[in-house]
């Protein structure tokens, strides 16, 4: 079974920063960036980025180089990102919210890192990491002497534009190299498919190291709109909500957990700034529709919610679904939609043969979305990027390790992970199936299920639940009710009722923290 996205012809030059340059040339006085009291026009931001790019070139940074960027949300952050791209190198988002030890481990995985851009506030986080440290806030006098013109750098569409890290099963983060053509294709799809333009301003609400943040930062500038930076190292719900209203933000890119917090905040205030956001692009983890339905269906809500699926190895987004038929979603898995432009989804079995229509298979992605691969990883991880023989010749695919099926109307539904299957009392199951069963209970708003060893080392299921509004589930009743809908071996032996799930720096549910709680 395969799903094919629309074929959209692309120009010869697929370099994202040159689209930004074109906007700066045509509309120099249009607002490009705000952060606190700072406002920069396209001309001003372009000039800052150009001076920094020339400075990097003078330090030997160029095509094929890799530059770490460890900065808080600030004008310097966008100067560093755009300047690195203009210099011909790829940038690496090094999130200042991460522990210093983690950041140093990440940088140590990059043999090609030339230097790391820091500030006075972030320098100590990576002061002993590989690569030269460059304090961008100390360069004002030197940058003033650099040319303000766009650097002329010979680049190809398959050169790298950024490198993001994802966790590895061995504890060592894996670095994923994204190419210019894949990033351009993603941003052009967003622009064309959803009609984004100069009024489609955005706000950063996700952690800098998160792959979703890279499109969140660049999508507004790609459309000729403004990017508004949250002037806080950590996500601040009150500040973010205020800025959404103040600036009339029209696009947000975030994980479901971040959206839930913003919705809860708006409902507590009884206001409507979030309902007037044009599009919220949701990705990074599965969406619990019950958490957004009441807000999304309130009268006058014009915000379009996009339930998206993707992986960092395939430039972040592979499919997208416009949420609307909420009655359909009750009691059934929510689709993640059709493939993005110039992208194909194949559902394959263990031998890489397509599964029959309606059956579940491993989700494999091909087309423009597929990245260059890992810069560091085990041989087994590298094998996830492979070639599939077809009648038209070999096709490069990425095996996501996720399982899914296609609906009769051609939309993808994700049902779990190949590697999230566990064996309890000799029976194999998918934890996603158990979570889906829990979320269907009228007393449960959301749920996470983990397989945690007991004192003897035997795996058992532990369920963490958020109660439906106005309820406090009795765990014994919950257990008895679930026995009516799930096989006994799929019903968690223990339940913990929480007010909220812990979040990791990327705004996703922190399953490691929940596992630690289960073992406590």
C-alpha positions as CSV (number, residue, x, y, z in Angstrom):
1,X,0.0,0.0,0.0
2,X,1.3,3.5,-0.9
3,X,0.1,7.1,-0.6
4,X,1.5,9.7,-2.9
5,X,1.6,13.4,-2.2
6,X,0.9,16.0,-4.9
7,X,3.8,16.6,-7.3
8,X,4.7,20.3,-7.1
9,X,7.3,21.6,-9.5
10,X,10.1,23.4,-7.6
11,X,12.5,26.1,-8.9
12,X,16.1,25.3,-9.7
13,X,17.4,27.2,-6.6
14,X,16.1,25.5,-3.5
15,X,18.0,27.5,-0.8
16,X,15.7,28.8,1.9
17,X,17.9,31.8,2.9
18,X,17.7,33.1,-0.6
19,X,14.0,33.3,-0.4
20,X,14.5,35.4,2.7
21,X,16.9,37.6,0.8
22,X,14.4,38.1,-2.0
23,X,11.8,39.3,0.6
24,X,14.4,41.7,2.0
25,X,15.1,43.1,-1.5
26,X,11.4,43.5,-2.4
27,X,10.1,44.7,1.0
28,X,13.0,46.0,3.0
29,X,10.9,48.0,5.5
30,X,8.5,45.1,6.3
31,X,8.9,43.8,9.9
32,X,10.9,40.6,10.0
33,X,11.5,40.0,13.7
34,X,10.4,41.2,17.1
35,X,11.8,40.1,20.5
36,X,10.8,42.1,23.5
37,X,11.3,45.8,22.7
38,X,13.4,45.0,19.6
39,X,11.9,45.2,16.1
40,X,14.0,44.5,13.0
41,X,12.9,45.0,9.4
42,X,13.8,42.6,6.6
43,X,16.6,44.9,5.5
44,X,18.0,45.2,9.0
45,X,17.9,41.5,9.8
46,X,19.4,40.7,6.3
47,X,22.2,43.2,6.9
48,X,23.0,41.7,10.3
49,X,23.0,38.2,8.9
50,X,25.2,39.2,6.0
51,X,27.8,40.8,8.2
52,X,27.9,37.7,10.4
53,X,28.2,35.5,7.3
54,X,31.2,37.4,6.0
55,X,32.7,37.2,9.5
56,X,32.2,33.4,9.5
57,X,33.8,33.2,6.0
58,X,36.8,35.0,7.3
59,X,37.1,32.4,10.0
60,X,37.2,29.6,7.4
61,X,33.5,28.6,7.6
62,X,32.1,27.7,4.2
63,X,30.3,25.0,2.2
64,X,30.2,21.7,4.0
65,X,31.0,23.3,7.4
66,X,28.9,22.8,10.5
67,X,28.4,25.5,13.1
68,X,26.8,25.0,16.5
69,X,24.4,27.7,17.7
70,X,23.8,27.8,21.4
71,X,21.8,31.0,22.0
72,X,18.6,32.0,23.8
73,X,15.7,33.4,21.8
74,X,17.0,36.7,20.7
75,X,17.7,38.7,17.5
76,X,21.2,37.2,17.7
77,X,19.7,33.7,17.3
78,X,18.2,34.5,13.9
79,X,21.4,36.5,12.9
80,X,23.4,33.4,13.7
81,X,21.1,31.0,11.8
82,X,20.7,33.1,8.7
83,X,24.4,34.0,8.8
84,X,25.5,30.4,9.0
85,X,23.3,29.5,6.0
86,X,24.5,32.4,4.0
87,X,28.1,31.4,4.7
88,X,27.4,28.0,3.1
89,X,27.4,26.0,6.3
90,X,24.8,24.0,8.3
91,X,23.7,25.1,11.7
92,X,23.2,22.9,14.7
93,X,20.6,24.0,17.3
94,X,22.2,23.5,20.7
95,X,19.3,24.2,23.1
96,X,20.3,26.2,26.2
97,X,17.6,24.5,28.2
98,X,19.5,21.2,27.9
99,X,22.0,20.2,30.6
100,X,25.6,21.1,29.8
101,X,26.7,17.5,29.8
102,X,24.1,16.7,27.2
103,X,25.2,19.6,25.0
104,X,28.8,18.6,25.2
105,X,28.0,15.0,24.3
106,X,26.0,16.3,21.2
107,X,28.9,18.5,20.0
108,X,31.4,15.7,20.5
109,X,29.4,13.6,17.9
110,X,30.1,16.2,15.2
111,X,33.6,15.6,13.7
112,X,33.0,18.5,11.2
113,X,32.0,21.2,13.7
114,X,34.1,24.3,13.0
115,X,32.9,26.6,15.8
116,X,30.1,27.2,18.2
117,X,28.2,30.5,18.5
118,X,27.4,31.5,22.1
119,X,26.6,34.5,24.2
120,X,27.7,35.6,27.7
121,X,24.6,33.7,29.1
122,X,25.3,30.4,27.3
123,X,29.0,30.2,27.0
124,X,29.6,28.1,30.1
125,X,27.2,25.4,28.8
126,X,29.7,24.3,26.1
127,X,32.9,26.0,27.1
128,X,34.9,22.8,26.9
129,X,33.1,21.3,23.9
130,X,34.9,20.7,20.6
131,X,35.2,23.7,18.3
132,X,36.1,27.3,18.6
133,X,33.8,29.4,20.7
134,X,32.5,32.6,19.2
135,X,30.7,35.1,21.4
136,X,28.3,36.9,19.0
137,X,27.5,39.6,21.6
138,X,31.2,40.5,21.7
139,X,31.5,41.1,17.9
140,X,29.7,44.4,17.4
141,X,32.9,46.4,16.5
142,X,34.2,43.6,14.2
143,X,30.9,43.0,12.5
144,X,30.5,46.7,11.7
145,X,33.6,46.4,9.5
146,X,32.1,43.5,7.5
147,X,30.2,44.1,4.2
148,X,26.4,44.4,4.5
149,X,25.9,42.7,1.1
150,X,24.7,39.2,0.5
151,X,27.7,36.8,0.3
152,X,28.2,35.0,-3.0
153,X,28.6,31.4,-2.1
154,X,28.3,28.5,-4.5
155,X,25.9,26.0,-3.0
156,X,24.0,22.9,-4.3
157,X,20.4,21.9,-3.3
158,X,21.7,18.8,-1.7
159,X,24.1,20.6,0.6
160,X,23.2,20.5,4.3
161,X,21.3,23.3,5.9
162,X,20.9,22.1,9.5
163,X,21.7,19.2,11.8
164,X,19.3,18.1,14.6
165,X,19.7,15.5,17.3
166,X,17.4,12.7,18.3
167,X,17.8,10.4,21.2
168,X,19.5,7.1,20.6
169,X,18.8,3.7,22.2
170,X,22.4,3.5,23.4
171,X,22.2,6.9,25.3
172,X,24.2,8.7,22.6
173,X,22.2,11.2,20.6
174,X,22.1,10.7,16.8
175,X,22.7,13.7,14.5
176,X,20.4,14.0,11.5
177,X,21.6,16.0,8.5
178,X,18.8,17.9,6.7
179,X,19.4,19.1,3.1
180,X,18.4,22.4,1.6
181,X,16.0,20.8,-1.0
182,X,14.1,18.9,1.7
183,X,13.7,22.0,3.9
184,X,12.6,24.2,0.9
185,X,10.1,21.6,-0.1
186,X,8.6,21.5,3.4
187,X,8.3,25.3,3.7
188,X,7.0,25.7,0.1
189,X,4.3,23.0,0.9
190,X,3.3,24.9,4.0
191,X,3.1,28.1,2.0
192,X,1.1,26.8,-0.9
193,X,-1.1,24.2,0.8
194,X,-2.3,26.5,3.6
195,X,-2.1,29.9,1.8
196,X,0.5,31.3,4.1
197,X,1.8,34.8,3.2
198,X,3.0,38.2,4.5
199,X,0.3,38.2,7.2
200,X,1.2,34.8,8.5
201,X,3.3,35.9,11.4
202,X,4.6,33.2,13.8
203,X,5.6,32.9,17.4
204,X,8.3,30.5,18.8
205,X,6.7,28.3,21.5
206,X,8.9,25.2,21.2
207,X,12.4,24.4,22.4
208,X,15.1,25.4,20.0
209,X,16.6,21.9,19.8
210,X,13.3,20.4,18.7
211,X,13.1,19.7,14.9
212,X,9.6,21.4,14.8
213,X,11.3,24.6,15.9
214,X,13.4,24.9,12.8
215,X,10.3,25.2,10.5
216,X,8.6,27.3,13.2
217,X,11.5,29.8,13.1
218,X,11.8,29.9,9.3
219,X,8.3,29.4,7.9
220,X,7.2,33.1,8.6
221,X,10.4,34.5,7.0
222,X,9.9,32.1,4.0
223,X,6.4,33.6,3.6
224,X,7.5,37.2,3.9
225,X,6.0,37.5,7.4
226,X,7.4,38.3,10.9
227,X,8.8,35.9,13.4
228,X,8.1,36.9,17.0
229,X,10.6,35.4,19.5
230,X,9.4,34.6,23.0
231,X,12.0,36.5,25.1
232,X,12.4,33.7,27.6
233,X,14.7,30.7,27.7
234,X,11.9,28.5,29.0
235,X,8.3,28.4,27.7
236,X,6.1,30.9,29.6
237,X,2.4,30.2,29.0
238,X,1.3,33.7,30.1
239,X,3.9,35.5,28.0
240,X,3.2,33.4,24.9
241,X,-0.5,33.9,25.1
242,X,-0.1,37.6,25.5
243,X,2.2,37.8,22.5
244,X,-0.3,35.8,20.4
245,X,-2.9,38.4,21.1
246,X,-0.6,41.5,20.8
247,X,0.9,40.5,17.5
248,X,-2.1,38.8,16.0
249,X,0.0,35.6,15.4
250,X,-1.3,33.6,12.5
251,X,0.8,30.4,12.7
252,X,2.1,28.2,15.5
253,X,4.2,25.0,15.2
254,X,4.1,23.0,18.4
255,X,3.7,19.6,20.1
256,X,0.2,18.7,21.4
257,X,1.3,19.2,25.0
258,X,2.1,22.9,24.4
259,X,-1.2,23.4,22.7
260,X,-3.1,21.8,25.6
261,X,-1.5,24.3,28.0
262,X,-2.4,27.3,25.8
263,X,-6.0,26.1,25.4
264,X,-6.3,25.6,29.2
265,X,-5.0,29.0,29.8
266,X,-7.4,30.6,27.3
267,X,-10.4,28.8,28.7
268,X,-9.4,29.8,32.2
269,X,-9.3,33.5,31.1
270,X,-12.4,33.3,29.0
271,X,-10.7,35.1,26.1
272,X,-10.2,34.2,22.5
273,X,-6.8,35.2,21.2
274,X,-5.9,31.6,20.4
275,X,-9.1,31.0,18.4
276,X,-8.0,33.7,16.0
277,X,-4.7,32.1,15.1
278,X,-4.9,31.0,11.5
279,X,-3.2,27.7,11.7
280,X,-1.7,25.5,14.4
281,X,0.6,22.8,13.0
282,X,0.7,20.0,15.6
283,X,3.4,17.4,15.6
284,X,6.0,15.6,17.6
285,X,3.7,13.2,19.4
286,X,0.2,11.7,19.1
287,X,-2.7,14.2,19.6
288,X,-5.4,13.3,22.1
289,X,-8.4,14.8,20.4
290,X,-10.5,14.9,23.5
291,X,-8.1,17.5,24.9
292,X,-8.9,20.0,22.2
293,X,-12.4,19.2,21.0
294,X,-14.4,21.5,23.3
295,X,-12.2,24.4,22.5
296,X,-11.9,23.7,18.8
297,X,-15.7,23.4,18.3
298,X,-16.7,26.5,20.3
299,X,-18.7,29.1,18.2
300,X,-16.5,31.6,16.4
301,X,-13.3,29.6,16.6
302,X,-11.6,30.2,13.2
303,X,-8.3,28.4,14.0
304,X,-7.4,25.5,11.8
305,X,-5.7,22.6,13.6
306,X,-3.4,20.4,11.5
307,X,-2.6,16.9,12.9
308,X,0.7,16.1,11.4
309,X,3.1,13.1,11.3
310,X,6.8,13.1,10.6
311,X,10.2,12.3,11.8
312,X,13.4,14.4,11.9
313,X,15.0,12.0,9.5
314,X,12.4,13.1,6.9
315,X,12.6,16.9,7.4
316,X,10.1,16.9,10.2
317,X,6.7,16.5,8.4
318,X,5.6,13.7,6.1
319,X,1.7,13.9,6.3
320,X,-0.9,16.3,7.4
321,X,-4.7,16.1,8.3
322,X,-7.1,19.0,8.9
323,X,-9.0,18.3,12.1
324,X,-12.7,18.8,11.7
325,X,-14.9,15.7,12.0
326,X,-14.6,15.3,15.8
327,X,-17.5,12.9,16.0
328,X,-15.6,10.6,13.7
329,X,-12.5,10.7,15.9
330,X,-14.3,9.4,19.0
331,X,-13.6,5.7,19.5
332,X,-11.2,5.7,16.5
333,X,-7.6,6.6,15.9
334,X,-7.2,10.1,14.4
335,X,-5.7,10.2,10.9
336,X,-2.5,12.1,10.3
337,X,-3.5,12.7,6.7
338,X,-2.1,12.7,3.2
339,X,1.6,13.0,2.3
340,X,3.2,16.5,1.8
341,X,4.1,17.5,-1.7
342,X,6.7,15.5,-3.5
343,X,6.6,12.8,-0.8
344,X,5.4,9.2,-0.8
345,X,4.4,6.9,2.0
346,X,4.8,3.2,1.7
347,X,3.4,0.6,4.2
348,X,5.8,-2.3,4.1
349,X,6.1,-5.7,5.7
350,X,9.3,-7.1,7.2
351,X,10.5,-8.1,3.7
352,X,9.9,-4.6,2.4
353,X,6.9,-5.7,0.4
354,X,3.8,-3.5,0.3
355,X,1.0,-4.7,2.6
356,X,-2.5,-5.1,1.1
357,X,-4.9,-2.2,1.3
358,X,-6.2,-1.7,4.9
359,X,-3.5,-3.7,6.6
360,X,-0.9,-2.5,9.0
361,X,2.7,-2.1,7.9
362,X,5.9,-0.2,8.7
363,X,5.7,3.4,7.6
364,X,8.4,4.2,5.1
365,X,9.0,7.6,3.5
366,X,10.5,8.5,0.2
367,X,10.9,11.6,-1.9
368,X,12.1,15.1,-1.2
369,X,11.4,14.8,2.5
370,X,14.1,12.2,3.2
371,X,17.2,13.7,4.8
372,X,20.9,13.1,4.0
373,X,21.0,10.6,6.9
374,X,22.9,10.4,10.1
375,X,26.3,11.9,10.7
376,X,26.9,9.5,13.5
377,X,25.0,6.4,14.3
378,X,25.3,2.6,14.6
379,X,25.3,0.5,11.5
380,X,21.8,-0.7,12.4
381,X,20.6,2.9,12.4
382,X,22.2,3.7,9.1
383,X,20.4,0.8,7.6
384,X,17.1,2.5,8.2
385,X,18.0,4.5,5.1
386,X,17.9,2.0,2.3
387,X,16.9,1.5,-1.3
388,X,13.7,-0.1,-2.4
389,X,13.6,-1.7,-5.9
390,X,10.7,-0.5,-8.0
391,X,9.6,-0.7,-11.6
392,X,11.0,2.8,-12.1
393,X,14.3,2.0,-10.5
394,X,15.7,2.0,-6.9
395,X,14.0,4.5,-4.6
396,X,15.7,5.7,-1.4
397,X,13.5,5.3,1.6
398,X,13.6,5.8,5.4
399,X,12.1,3.1,7.6
400,X,10.5,5.0,10.4
401,X,9.9,2.1,12.7
402,X,6.3,3.3,13.1
403,X,3.3,1.2,12.2
404,X,0.3,2.4,10.4
405,X,-2.4,1.8,7.8
406,X,-4.3,3.8,5.1
407,X,-7.9,4.6,5.3
408,X,-10.2,4.0,2.3
409,X,-10.0,7.7,1.5
410,X,-6.2,7.7,1.4
411,X,-5.2,9.0,4.8
412,X,-2.5,7.6,7.0
413,X,-3.3,6.4,10.5
414,X,-0.4,5.7,12.9
415,X,-1.0,2.9,15.4
416,X,2.3,2.5,17.3
417,X,5.9,1.6,17.1
418,X,7.4,-1.5,15.8
419,X,9.7,-1.4,18.8
420,X,7.0,-0.4,21.3
421,X,5.6,-3.9,21.2
422,X,6.1,-5.6,24.5
423,X,5.5,-9.1,25.7
424,X,3.4,-9.4,28.9
425,X,2.7,-12.9,30.3
426,X,3.8,-14.3,26.9
427,X,1.4,-12.2,24.9
428,X,2.8,-9.5,22.5
429,X,1.0,-6.2,22.4
430,X,1.5,-2.5,21.4
431,X,1.5,0.0,24.1
432,X,-0.3,2.4,21.8
433,X,-3.2,0.0,21.6
434,X,-3.5,0.0,25.4
435,X,-3.3,3.8,25.5
436,X,-6.1,4.1,22.9
437,X,-8.3,1.8,25.0
438,X,-7.7,3.9,28.1
439,X,-8.4,7.2,26.3
440,X,-11.8,5.7,25.3
441,X,-13.0,5.5,28.9
442,X,-15.4,8.3,29.9
443,X,-13.4,9.1,33.1
444,X,-10.1,9.5,31.2
445,X,-8.9,12.7,29.4
446,X,-5.5,11.4,28.4
447,X,-3.3,8.4,29.1
448,X,0.3,7.1,28.9
449,X,1.1,3.4,29.4
450,X,4.5,2.1,30.1
451,X,5.9,-1.4,30.6
452,X,8.0,-1.3,33.8
453,X,9.8,-4.2,35.5
454,X,8.8,-5.0,39.1
455,X,11.1,-6.1,41.9
456,X,11.6,-9.5,40.3
457,X,12.3,-8.0,36.9
458,X,9.0,-9.1,35.3
459,X,7.4,-6.5,33.0
460,X,4.0,-5.1,34.0
461,X,1.9,-2.4,32.6
462,X,1.5,0.9,34.5
463,X,-1.1,3.4,33.4
464,X,-0.8,7.2,34.0
465,X,-4.1,9.0,33.4
466,X,-5.3,12.5,33.4
467,X,-9.0,12.6,34.6
468,X,-11.8,13.9,32.5
469,X,-12.9,17.4,33.6
470,X,-14.9,17.3,36.8
471,X,-14.0,13.6,37.6
472,X,-11.5,11.8,39.8
473,X,-11.3,8.2,38.5
474,X,-11.3,5.4,41.0
475,X,-8.5,3.1,39.8
476,X,-10.3,-0.1,40.8
477,X,-13.4,0.9,38.9
478,X,-11.2,1.9,35.9
479,X,-9.5,-1.5,36.0
480,X,-12.8,-3.4,36.1
481,X,-14.3,-1.3,33.3
482,X,-11.2,-1.9,31.0
483,X,-11.6,-5.6,31.5
484,X,-14.9,-5.3,29.5
485,X,-13.1,-3.8,26.5
486,X,-9.5,-5.0,26.6
487,X,-7.9,-8.5,27.0
488,X,-6.8,-9.0,30.6
489,X,-3.1,-9.0,29.7
490,X,-3.6,-5.5,28.1
491,X,-5.1,-3.9,31.2
492,X,-2.5,-2.1,33.4
493,X,-2.0,-3.6,36.8
494,X,-1.4,-0.2,38.3
495,X,-2.8,3.3,37.7
496,X,-1.5,6.7,38.7
497,X,-3.9,9.7,38.4
498,X,-2.0,12.9,37.6
499,X,-3.0,16.5,37.1
500,X,-0.6,16.8,34.2
501,X,2.1,14.9,32.4
502,X,5.7,16.0,32.9
503,X,7.2,17.5,29.8
504,X,10.7,17.3,28.4
505,X,12.5,20.4,27.0
506,X,10.9,19.7,23.5
507,X,7.4,20.0,25.0
508,X,6.7,16.3,24.6
509,X,5.4,14.0,27.4
510,X,8.5,12.9,29.4
511,X,8.1,9.2,29.5
512,X,11.4,8.7,31.3
513,X,10.1,10.9,34.2
514,X,6.9,8.8,34.3
515,X,9.0,5.6,34.3
516,X,11.0,6.9,37.3
517,X,7.7,7.7,39.0
518,X,6.5,4.2,38.4
519,X,9.7,2.8,40.0
520,X,9.6,5.1,43.0
